[in-house]
Amino acid sequence: MKGVQWFWKFAVMVMVCFPVASHAQVEESAELSTELVEDAFQDNFFEALKQKGIGNLDKALNHLVECKRLEPGEAVVDYELGRLYGELKQYLPAEEHLQNALKAEPGNFWYLNAVVQLYLEQEDPGKAVAVAEGYRQYGWEQELLVADLYIRNKDFDKAEAALNTVEFPDEAYTAFAAVKLRLIDQRSASARSGSEKLPEEATATGELNTLNEYKKALESLAGLRNYEELLLVSTEAVGNFPAQPEFYYFRGLAQLKTGDAEQALETAQEGLAYLLDDNQLELAFYQLMKEAYGVLGNDKKRKEIENKIGQKGF
C-alpha cells in the first residue's frame, strides 16, 4: 500500500513540476488516437466498397456500420448505408440514412437522386416529387430532376415551367436538351393516347391564335413525326410571329424531312438571325444544318458545322 501511495505522490509531483511536458504528451496521445480512428475508418470504408463491389452485401454492411460508429457524422457513410439497405430491400433504414445524408449536405445532387430513386422503386412518385421540389433551388441538376419527375407523372405544363424558368450553364445543355426532347415525346404519346387534346384538332378548326398554342402544336407534331402538317403549321406560325426563332426551327425541320434540304438550310439561317442567348436552340439549328448538308452531299460544309458545334462547347 505504501508503494502505491508513493507512486501517486511521485506522479503528481511530476505533473506539477513538468506541466508542459505532461500537456504535450496528452496532445500527442490525442493526435495518435485520432489518427488510429481515421485509419480504422478508411480501412472499413474501402473494404465496404470492395465487398459491395463483389456482391458480399452483408460484409459490406458490417464494415459500414463500423464506419458509422467511428464517424457518426459522415454524410457519405449514411449515403452508402442507405444505398446498401435499398439493395437489400430494407426501405425504412434506407430512407433514414439517405435522408440524413441529404440533410447534412442539401446541395449534393447524388444524395437527392438516391432518395428520389428509392421512392420511385417503392412506386411512390408523389414522395419523389415532394422531396425533389424541396431541393430544386440548389442547382440545375436538381431542376432537371424535378422536370423529369413531372414528365414521369404526365404533368407536362409543370415540367415545361421547370425547364423554362432556369438559366442552365453551358455544360448543362446536353442534359437539358435530352429532358426537353423527352417532354416532347411524352406529350406526343399522351396526345396519341387521347389523354391530352391533339394540337392537330386545334389546327383543323383554326383555333391556334397565341404564341404558346403554336408552340405546343409544333412540339406535338414534331414528336408525332407528322412533318407535312408540321410544315403547314410552322409556316403559318412564322407568318404570324416572324421574330420567334423556334418556329423557324420547326419549319426547317419539316422542310428537311419532306425532302427540301436547301430550303431547310435557308430557313435555319433566318431563324439563327433572330436567336438571342439560347444555346439549346442554337445547337438544334446547327444539328439541323449538319443533317441538311449531309443530305445534299456537301461534306465540307457538314464538317464546318460539326467543328462549329465543337468550338462552341455544346
C-alpha positions in Angstrom: 0.0 0.0 0.0 2.9 2.4 0.9 4.4 1.6 -2.5 1.1 2.6 -4.3 0.8 5.8 -2.3 4.4 6.7 -3.1 3.8 6.1 -6.8 0.8 8.5 -6.9 2.7 11.1 -4.9 5.5 10.8 -7.4 3.1 11.1 -10.4 1.5 14.2 -9.0 4.9 15.8 -8.4 6.0 15.1 -11.9 2.8 16.7 -13.3 3.3 19.8 -11.1 7.0 20.1 -11.9 6.7 19.4 -15.6 3.3 20.6 -16.7 4.4 21.5 -20.3 5.8 18.0 -20.9 2.6 16.4 -19.5 0.4 18.6 -21.7 2.4 17.8 -24.8 2.1 14.1 -24.0 -1.7 14.4 -23.7 -1.8 16.2 -27.1 0.4 13.6 -28.7 -1.8 10.9 -27.3 -5.0 12.6 -28.6 -3.4 13.0 -32.1 -2.4 9.4 -32.1 -5.9 8.4 -31.1 -7.4 10.5 -33.9 -5.1 9.0 -36.5 -6.0 5.5 -35.3 -9.7 6.3 -35.7 -9.1 7.8 -39.2 -7.1 4.8 -40.3 -9.7 2.4 -39.0 -12.5 4.4 -40.7 -10.7 4.4 -44.0 -9.9 0.7 -43.8 -13.5 -0.2 -43.1 -14.9 2.2 -45.7 -12.8 1.0 -48.6 -13.3 -2.6 -47.5 -17.1 -2.0 -47.5 -16.9 -0.7 -51.1 -14.8 -3.6 -52.1 -17.2 -6.2 -50.6 -20.2 -4.5 -52.1 -18.5 -4.5 -55.5 -18.0 -8.3 -55.4 -21.6 -8.8 -54.1 -20.9 -9.5 -50.4 -23.6 -7.1 -49.2 -23.7 -8.4 -45.6 -20.0 -8.0 -45.1 -20.2 -4.6 -46.7 -23.0 -3.6 -44.3 -20.9 -4.7 -41.3 -18.0 -2.5 -42.4 -20.3 0.5 -43.0 -21.9 0.1 -39.6 -18.4 0.2 -38.1 -17.7 3.3 -40.1 -20.9 4.9 -38.6 -19.7 4.0 -35.1 -16.3 5.6 -35.7 -17.5 8.7 -37.5 -21.2 9.1 -36.9 -21.4 12.5 -38.6 -20.0 11.4 -42.0 -22.7 12.0 -44.6 -21.1 9.7 -47.1 -21.5 6.8 -44.7 -25.2 7.5 -44.4 -25.3 7.7 -48.2 -23.6 4.3 -48.7 -25.7 2.7 -45.9 -28.9 4.0 -47.5 -28.0 2.6 -50.9 -26.9 -0.7 -49.4 -30.1 -1.1 -47.4 -32.0 -0.2 -50.5 -30.4 -3.0 -52.4 -31.3 -5.3 -49.6 -34.9 -4.1 -49.9 -34.9 -2.7 -46.3 -36.6 0.5 -47.2 -37.1 2.1 -43.8 -33.4 2.2 -42.7 -32.5 3.0 -46.4 -34.8 6.1 -46.2 -33.5 7.1 -42.8 -29.8 7.0 -43.8 -30.3 8.7 -47.2 -32.4 11.5 -45.6 -29.7 12.0 -43.0 -27.1 12.3 -45.8 -29.2 14.8 -47.7 -29.9 16.9 -44.6 -26.2 17.1 -43.9 -25.3 18.1 -47.5 -28.5 19.6 -49.0 -26.7 20.7 -52.2 -25.4 17.2 -53.0 -27.3 16.1 -56.1 -26.4 12.4 -55.8 -27.8 12.3 -52.3 -31.1 13.8 -53.5 -31.2 11.5 -56.5 -30.7 8.5 -54.3 -33.7 9.5 -52.1 -35.8 10.1 -55.2 -34.9 6.7 -56.8 -35.7 4.9 -53.5 -39.2 6.4 -53.5 -39.7 5.5 -57.2 -38.6 1.9 -56.5 -41.3 1.8 -53.9 -43.8 3.1 -56.5 -44.3 6.3 -54.6 -43.8 9.1 -57.2 -45.7 11.6 -55.0 -43.0 11.4 -52.3 -40.3 11.6 -55.0 -41.7 14.8 -56.4 -42.2 16.3 -52.9 -38.6 15.7 -51.8 -37.1 16.9 -55.2 -39.2 20.1 -55.0 -37.7 20.9 -51.6 -34.2 21.0 -53.0 -34.6 22.4 -56.6 -33.1 25.7 -55.6 -29.7 24.1 -55.1 -28.7 23.8 -58.8 -29.6 23.0 -62.4 -29.2 19.2 -61.9 -31.9 19.4 -59.2 -34.1 21.4 -61.6 -33.8 18.9 -64.3 -34.6 16.1 -61.9 -37.8 17.9 -60.9 -38.7 18.4 -64.6 -38.1 14.7 -65.3 -40.3 13.7 -62.4 -43.1 15.9 -63.7 -42.8 14.3 -67.1 -42.9 10.8 -65.5 -46.2 11.9 -63.7 -47.5 13.3 -67.0 -47.7 16.8 -65.5 -46.3 18.3 -68.7 -47.1 22.0 -68.0 -45.1 21.9 -64.7 -42.3 20.1 -66.4 -42.1 22.8 -69.1 -42.3 25.5 -66.5 -39.3 24.0 -64.6 -37.3 23.9 -67.8 -38.2 27.4 -68.9 -37.6 29.2 -65.6 -33.9 28.2 -65.1 -30.8 29.6 -66.8 -28.7 26.5 -67.5 -24.9 26.7 -67.8 -23.2 25.6 -71.0 -22.3 22.2 -69.6 -25.9 21.5 -68.8 -27.4 21.9 -72.3 -26.9 18.3 -73.4 -28.8 17.1 -70.4 -31.4 19.9 -70.8 -31.9 19.0 -74.5 -32.4 15.4 -73.5 -35.1 16.2 -71.0 -36.7 18.7 -73.4 -36.9 16.0 -76.1 -38.4 13.6 -73.6 -41.0 16.1 -72.7 -42.0 16.5 -76.4 -42.1 12.7 -76.9 -44.1 12.0 -73.8 -46.5 14.8 -74.5 -47.0 13.4 -78.0 -47.5 9.9 -76.7 -50.1 11.3 -74.3 -51.8 13.1 -77.1 -51.9 9.9 -79.2 -53.5 8.0 -76.3 -56.2 10.6 -76.0 -55.3 11.9 -72.6 -54.5 15.3 -73.9 -56.2 17.3 -76.7 -54.4 16.8 -80.0 -52.9 20.0 -81.4 -54.0 18.8 -84.9 -57.6 19.2 -83.8 -56.9 22.8 -83.0 -55.3 23.4 -86.4 -58.2 21.8 -88.2 -60.7 24.1 -86.6 -58.4 27.2 -86.9 -58.1 27.6 -83.1 -54.4 28.4 -83.0 -54.0 32.0 -82.0 -51.4 32.6 -79.4 -47.7 32.0 -79.4 -48.0 29.3 -76.8 -50.7 27.4 -78.7 -48.5 27.4 -81.8 -45.5 26.2 -79.7 -47.4 23.3 -78.2 -48.9 22.3 -81.6 -45.4 22.3 -83.2 -43.8 20.3 -80.4 -46.5 17.7 -80.6 -46.4 17.5 -84.4 -42.7 17.1 -84.4 -43.0 14.3 -81.7 -45.6 12.6 -83.9 -43.3 13.0 -86.9 -46.2 14.4 -88.9 -43.9 16.5 -91.0 -46.3 17.6 -93.7 -48.7 19.0 -91.1 -45.7 20.4 -89.3 -44.7 22.3 -92.4 -48.1 23.9 -92.8 -48.5 24.9 -89.1 -44.9 26.2 -88.8 -45.2 28.3 -92.0 -48.3 29.8 -90.5 -46.6 30.3 -87.2 -43.6 32.1 -88.8 -46.1 34.3 -90.7 -47.9 35.3 -87.5 -44.8 35.5 -85.3 -41.9 36.3 -87.5 -39.4 37.1 -84.7 -39.8 33.7 -83.0 -36.6 31.6 -83.9 -38.2 28.4 -82.5 -40.8 28.5 -85.2 -38.1 28.7 -87.9 -36.5 25.6 -86.4 -39.7 23.6 -86.8 -40.2 24.9 -90.3 -36.7 24.0 -91.3 -37.1 20.5 -89.7 -40.3 20.0 -91.6 -38.7 21.1 -94.9 -35.7 18.8 -94.3 -37.9 15.8 -93.6 -40.2 16.4 -96.5 -37.3 16.5 -99.0 -36.3 20.1 -99.3 -32.8 20.3 -97.7 -31.8 23.5 -99.4 -34.8 25.4 -98.2 -34.3 23.9 -94.7 -30.8 25.5 -94.7 -32.2 28.8 -95.7 -34.9 28.7 -93.0 -32.3 27.7 -90.4 -30.2 30.7 -91.3 -33.2 33.0 -91.0 -34.0 31.6 -87.5 -30.4 32.0 -86.3 -30.7 35.7 -87.1 -33.4 36.1 -84.5 -31.7 33.9 -81.9 -30.6 35.5 -78.6 -28.9 33.6 -75.8 -30.5 30.2 -76.3 -27.7 27.6 -76.6 -30.1 24.7 -76.7 -32.0 26.0 -79.7 -28.8 27.2 -81.4 -27.4 23.6 -81.1 -30.7 22.3 -82.6 -30.3 24.7 -85.6 -26.7 23.5 -86.2 -27.7 19.9 -85.9 -30.4 20.6 -88.5 -27.9 22.3 -90.8 -25.4 19.4 -90.4 -28.0 16.9 -91.4 -29.2 19.0 -94.3 -25.6 19.3 -95.7 -25.2 15.6 -95.3 -28.4 15.0 -97.4 -27.0 17.4 -100.0 -23.7 15.6 -100.1 -21.7 18.7 -99.1 -19.2 17.1 -96.7 -17.1 20.2 -96.5 -20.0 22.3 -95.1 -21.1 19.5 -92.9 -17.7 19.3 -91.3 -17.6 23.1 -90.8 -20.9 22.9 -88.9 -19.5 20.0 -86.9 -16.4 22.0 -86.0 -18.5 25.0 -85.0 -20.5 22.8 -82.6 -17.3 21.6 -81.1 -15.9 25.1 -80.8 -19.0 26.4 -79.0 -18.7 23.6 -76.5 -22.2 22.2 -76.8 
